[in-house]
């Protein structure tokens, strides 16, 4: 959804778009796939990960934060977007991590 120079991306799960299944490898594999999915959305909107200004990360288990944080941090050069991370009771399809993003183009 575009609003002026901002693009609001719905939350992305660690689903492989080719198979519709969760990426293998537990929370690390899902987090890596989530970031690939977020990057694909950013590119489709005419931007890149560098255009992301805010994310919200939803975790099934806050104990997974260090792993997701490592994967997430490796995807950005320089300053990282503002971020909120929250633990939730459940995610769609039983996912372990979901990330939504706001881009400024």
N, C-alpha and C positions, 0 to 999 in steps of 0.2 A: 504494500500500500504506500503510495507516494503522497506526500503532503509538502508542497513547495520543494525545498532542497533536501528534505528528509525522506528516507525510505524505512518503513517499519516492516521487519521480517518476522513472521510467525515463528514460534519455537520449532526447532529442528531436533529430531531424534537421531540416534545412531543407525538409521536404516539405510542399507545399500539401495540406491534407486534402481539398480539393475535387477535385484532379486526381491526387494520388498522385505527382506529379512534383516535382523540386527547383525551388524558387523561382528565377527568373532573376536574373542580376546577380552571378554568382560568389559569393565568400565573403561579401560584404556582403549580398547578397540572401538567401543561405542563413541567415546569422546573424540577420537581421531576422525571417525566417520561424520560425527556432528560437525566438526570444523570444516571438513570437505563440503558438506551440504551447505553450511553457512557461506563458505567461499563461493560456491556455485550460484547461490542467490545474489550475493554481492555483484558478481560478474554479470549476471542476467540484468541487474538494475543499472549497469554501466559503471560499476565501481570495483573495488577490491576490498580485501580485509583491512587495508589501511584507511578506508573510508568509514569504518565502524567507529562510532563515538560512544556507544553504550550497549552493554549486554546484560542479560539476566540469565543466570545459570540455575537450573533446578536439578537437585540431586536427590535420588532415592535414599541415599545414605551419606550423611555428612562426613563419615570416615573416608569416603572416596575423594574428598576435596584435594588432598595433596597430588593424587594421580591426575585428576582432571585439570588442576592448576598447572601442572607441568606440561601437559599436552596443549592446553590453551595458550600458555605463555610462549611456547615455542613457535606459535603461528604468527606472532606479531613482531615486527622490527620496531625499535624505538619505543615511543610511548604506547602503553596499552590503553584500550578503551576503559572508560568508567565501567564498573561492574558491581552487580549485586549477586550474591549466591545464597540460595535458600534450600533447605531440606523440605521435601514434600512427602506426603503419605503414599503417593503413587504417581506414576507417569503412564501415558497411553501405551498400550501393548506390553506393559511391564518393563519399559525402558529404565535404564539406570541414570541417564543424564539427558537433559534437554537444554538447548540454548536458543534464546531469542536475541535479535540484534536490531539496532537502529544505526542507519548510515546517514552521513551528510555528504551529498554530492555537489 
